[in-house]
């Protein structure tokens, strides 16, 4: 059995286990909220009952990140965030410092790693046409720091590390570039020359409601009330609660081979939809 104890405003999940030498030990895992602690407590008790419980023993950064993505990333990242973070991990973290022992990682180690990245060629990205001779940018290192900082924060909560080495690490300065945006005049001109009524509506909605592309494409009629009565009473609305995501051509081809009736039954089940979403996040 596991128990929860509150200490200094945080919640500790406490449980016993037997190590490789047959010695009985007690382990504490720290969480920010009681809900997180309860979730972990149930997970421990269930796995102990099923005989599949294993005490976390991450020794290298590779092992830590693998567990971090599985336990934290899948539960907290949107699909686009998941893909971006996994790309950073596979391109710039694991190939370079994945074998590093957690006990050897400190602030100095992290700063030297960031400086080495500035001299490393960036991985070619076909989407933004990264040049073959382009070096890793300061903005990419900033994203890596954000990812590692959160990863090490989880490691501290899990009592795998004593402190977060990224908190005081110096990150290369990034000069943010002002993004060009449409002015109201540009928008009105675009609407005046657009001949596709659906595209014109999409442009108008995107501008007036500040919608991202995925939110715009995920919009359905049950989230819209633009009836004459609603407009007259000043209660018309567009409610955003869905977002479309990109999928691979292989996935579309696989769907062609699935029985439509069976697929409809699966998607009609909320639990099956949640399971499919979870599986989709684990696919690289």
N, C-alpha and C positions, 0 to 999 in steps of 0.2 A: 504493500500500500504506500501511497505518497500523501504528503500533507502540504498545506499552504500556510506560511507564516508571514505576516506583514512586518517590515522593518525599515525604518527611515523613509517611509512613504513608498516603498517598493514591495513587491510580493515575491517570496521565495518558495519554490517547489522543492521539498525535501524528500529524499527517498534513499533506501539502502540497496546495496548491490554487493556482489562477491567478485573480487578481482581475480587475476590469473593465478595468484598464489593461494587462493581459497580463503582469503581474509575478508571479513565483512566490513564494508566501508559505508560512509554516509556522504551523499552528494547534495549540494545546494545549487539551484539554478535560479537566477534573478530575472524578473520580468517587470515591466513598467506598470501594467494594469492587472487587475484581478481576473479579468476575462482571459487574458493570455495565460496566466498561471493556471486557471481552471482547465483550459484547453490542453495544456501540457500535462497536467495531473491525470486527466482522463486518458491521454495518449499513453502515458507510462503504465497506468494500471491495466489498460487494455492489452498492451504488448506483453506485459508480465504474465497476464492470464493466458495469452496465446503462446507464451514461451518464445517470443521473438524479440524481446527487449534487449538492446545493446547499449551500454553506456557510451556516451560520446567520448571519443579518444582521438580527436584530430591532432596530428603532430606537425603536419606541413600545411602550407598555404593552400596547396592543391586540395587536400582533404577538407580543409575548412570551407573553401569556396564551394566545393561540391555539396556540402551539407547546407551551407548558407542559401544556395539557389534552391535546393530541394525543400527546405523548411520555411524559408522566408520569402524568397523570390516568387515561388508559385502562388503563394497566398496574398501577396501584397502588390505585385507588379501587373500593370496592364500588359496586354500582349505585345504592343509596340515597344514598351519599356523593357519587357523581358528580352525581346530580340536584340535591342540595342545593347543591353548590359551583357548578354551572353557573347555578343560580338566583341565587346571590349575585353572580356575575360579570355576568350580564345585567341584573340589577336595580340594583345598587349600585356596581359598579366601572367597567365599560366606558362606560356613559352619562355618567359624571362625570369620570373621569380616564383614559379609554381612549386619548385622543389625546396624552397627556403623553409627552414624549421620555424615554427611560431615563436620558439624561445629566442631566436636570433633576430626577429623583426622588431626594430625600434624606430624612433623618429629619424635618426641618422640614416638608417637603412632605407627608409621610405624616400627621404630627400635625395639620396644618391640615385635611387631608382628613377625618380622623376627627371633628374638631370640627364640620365642616360637615355631616356625616351626622347629628349629634345634632339639628340644626335642620331636617332633611329629613323629609318625610312617608314613612312606611313603605309599601311596595308591598302592596296588599291581598292577603292569602292566604286563599282560600276554605276551606282545611283547618282553620286555627286561628282563623278569623273575625276577622282583624285589622281594627280600626276605621279608617274613612276619615281620621279626624283624628289617628291615632296616629303618633308620631314614631319614627324608627329607634331601637331600643333599644341599650343598652350591650352586651347579650349578643350582638346581631347584629353589632355592630362588633367584638367580640371574635372572632367566627367569621371575619369578613372579615380581621382581622389575622392570624389563624392561617393562612388561605389565602394571603394575600399574602406572609407571611414565608417560607412553604415555596416559593412561586413564585420569589421573589427569591433564595432559597438555591440553587435550580436554575440561575438565571441566573448566579450567581457561579461555579458549577461549570462552566457552559458558557462562561465567560469573556466574558459579555455585559455584566456589571457588575462593578465592583471590590469592592463590599461590599454587604451586605444592609441597606437603610435601615430595616427594621422591627425590627432587633435592639434598638435603644435607643429606639424610639418609645414614647411614653407613650400607653397605651390607656385610654379612659374606664373608670372603675371600675364593675364589675358586681356587684350584690348578688344572690347566689345565693339562690333560694327553696327551702326544704325541700319536697321532693315528698311528698305524702301517700301512704302505702303501707298495704296491708292488714296487720292484725295477725293472729296465729294464730287468735284468736277469730272475727274477720271471715271468715277462710278456712273455718273449720269450719262457720260458719253458712251460708255460700254453698254449701258442699258438701251440707249437710243439706236445703236447699230446692231444689237443682237437680234437675230431673226428667229431664233429657237425660243419659244415661249417658256419651255421647261427650264432651259439654261438661264433665261432672264430671271425667272422666279428664284432659281438656286442662287444666283449672284445677289439678288436683293435680300434673300434670307440670310445669306452668309455675312453680308455687311451689316444689316440691321440688328441681327441677333448674335453677332460675333461667333459664328459657328466654325469649328474646324471641319475639314473635309469629311472625316469619319462620322462626325455628329450629323452633318448635313445629309449624308447618304443613309444614315440610320433612322432618319425622321419618318414616322408613320402617322396616318390620319388620326389615330386614337390619342396622339399627343398634341393635336392642334384644335383650336376652337376659334375660327374666324367667321363665325356666323354673323349675319346682319344684326341680330339681337345683341351678341357679345360685343360687337364693335360699337353699337349705339350706347351700350351701358358701360363702355370702357373696361371690359373684362376679357377681351380677346387675349389669347396666349399661344405661345409655342413652347412646349415642355420637352426638355431634352433628358431622356433616360436610357438611350441606346447609342451605340457607336459601331459602325461597320469597321471590319478589320480586313487587311489584305490576306489572301491565302495563296498557296502555291498551285501551279498548274497541275502538279501531280495529285493534289487533293481533289481538284475539280474532276480530273479523269477518274479517280477512284469512286467519286460519287455517282458517275454514270453507270458504274457496275453494280450499284446497290439497288435492291428492290424498292421502288418509290413508296409502296404501302408500308413496308417495314421501317423505312427511314422516317415516314410521317409519325408512326407509332412511337419510335424512339425519341424524336424531337418533342413530342407532346408530353413526355414524362419529364417533370422538372428535375428529378434526381439524375436522370440520364443526361440531361443537358449540362448539369453541373459537372458530371463526371467527364463528359466530352471536352468541356472547357478546360478542366484540370489537365487532361491528357494533352490537349493542344499546346498548353504552356510548356510542357516538358519536351516537345518536339523541337529539334534544332533545324 
